[in-house]
Amino acid sequence: FEPTFFYSQNGSSGGEEWRLLLAANHRVGSDWEFGGGVAGGRAHVAGSNRDVREGFVRASYQLTRVIRLQGLARSESVEGGDDITVLALGVSLVW
């Protein structure tokens, strides 16, 4: 279990954002690893404050000694704005 606090400024006049993330990882044997988390916070953009909510799940599998497969699903919602969904697959080289 890993709580993390993020703070950022986006470069626009007065644009800043903070989030609190609660996440965890779990390893199953030597090949599988799973993780997930939820986050919430506030974004100050163009003179207004908006709630931000986010969640993710991820998995990875050690296919060979040097190849690890990765998968991620992430969703983010900003009050009064568009929702974002990300689905990602990847390969990592481990040496």
C-alpha positions as CSV (number, residue, x, y, z in Angstrom):
1,F,0.0,0.0,0.0
2,E,1.5,3.3,-1.1
3,P,0.0,6.7,-0.5
4,T,1.5,9.5,-2.7
5,F,0.8,13.2,-2.9
6,F,1.3,15.0,-6.3
7,Y,1.4,18.8,-6.9
8,S,2.0,20.4,-10.2
9,Q,1.8,23.8,-12.0
10,N,0.8,23.6,-15.7
11,G,2.5,26.8,-16.9
12,S,-0.7,28.8,-17.5
13,S,-1.5,31.8,-15.3
14,G,-2.5,30.3,-11.9
15,G,-2.9,26.8,-13.3
16,E,-2.1,24.2,-10.6
17,E,-3.3,20.8,-9.6
18,W,-2.9,18.4,-6.7
19,R,-3.9,14.7,-6.2
20,L,-3.7,12.1,-3.5
21,L,-3.0,8.6,-4.8
22,L,-3.6,5.4,-3.0
23,A,-2.0,2.5,-4.8
24,A,-0.8,-1.1,-4.2
25,N,1.2,-3.8,-6.0
26,H,1.1,-7.5,-5.5
27,R,3.6,-10.1,-6.9
28,V,2.4,-13.6,-7.6
29,G,5.3,-16.0,-7.8
30,S,8.3,-14.8,-9.8
31,D,6.4,-14.1,-13.1
32,W,3.2,-12.1,-12.4
33,E,2.8,-8.6,-10.9
34,F,-0.5,-6.8,-10.4
35,G,-1.2,-3.3,-9.3
36,G,-4.0,-0.7,-9.0
37,G,-4.9,2.6,-7.4
38,V,-7.3,5.4,-7.1
39,A,-6.7,9.2,-6.9
40,G,-8.6,12.3,-6.2
41,G,-7.8,16.0,-6.1
42,R,-8.4,19.5,-7.4
43,A,-7.3,21.3,-10.6
44,H,-7.3,25.1,-10.8
45,V,-7.7,26.0,-14.4
46,A,-8.8,29.3,-16.0
47,G,-10.0,30.8,-12.7
48,S,-12.1,27.8,-11.6
49,N,-11.5,24.8,-9.3
50,R,-12.5,21.4,-10.6
51,D,-12.6,17.9,-8.9
52,V,-10.3,15.3,-10.5
53,R,-10.8,11.5,-10.1
54,E,-8.7,8.8,-11.5
55,G,-8.2,5.0,-11.2
56,F,-5.9,2.4,-12.8
57,V,-5.2,-1.3,-12.9
58,R,-2.0,-2.8,-14.3
59,A,-0.5,-6.2,-14.8
60,S,2.9,-7.5,-16.0
61,Y,4.2,-10.9,-16.8
62,Q,7.8,-12.1,-17.1
63,L,7.7,-13.9,-20.4
64,T,11.4,-14.8,-20.6
65,R,14.5,-13.8,-18.6
66,V,14.8,-10.5,-20.5
67,I,11.2,-9.8,-21.7
68,R,8.3,-8.5,-19.5
69,L,4.9,-7.9,-21.0
70,Q,2.9,-4.9,-19.6
71,G,-0.8,-4.0,-19.6
72,L,-2.5,-0.9,-18.2
73,A,-6.1,0.4,-18.0
74,R,-6.5,4.0,-16.7
75,S,-9.5,6.3,-16.4
76,E,-9.6,10.0,-15.4
77,S,-12.5,12.3,-15.0
78,V,-12.4,16.1,-14.5
79,E,-15.5,17.9,-13.2
80,G,-17.1,19.9,-16.1
81,G,-14.6,18.4,-18.6
82,D,-14.0,15.4,-20.7
83,D,-13.3,11.9,-19.4
84,I,-10.0,10.2,-20.5
85,T,-9.6,6.4,-20.8
86,V,-6.2,4.9,-21.6
87,L,-5.6,1.2,-22.6
88,A,-1.9,0.3,-23.1
89,L,0.1,-2.8,-23.9
90,G,3.9,-2.9,-23.9
91,V,7.1,-4.9,-23.7
92,S,10.0,-4.1,-21.4
93,L,13.5,-5.4,-21.7
94,V,15.0,-6.4,-18.4
95,W,18.8,-7.0,-18.0
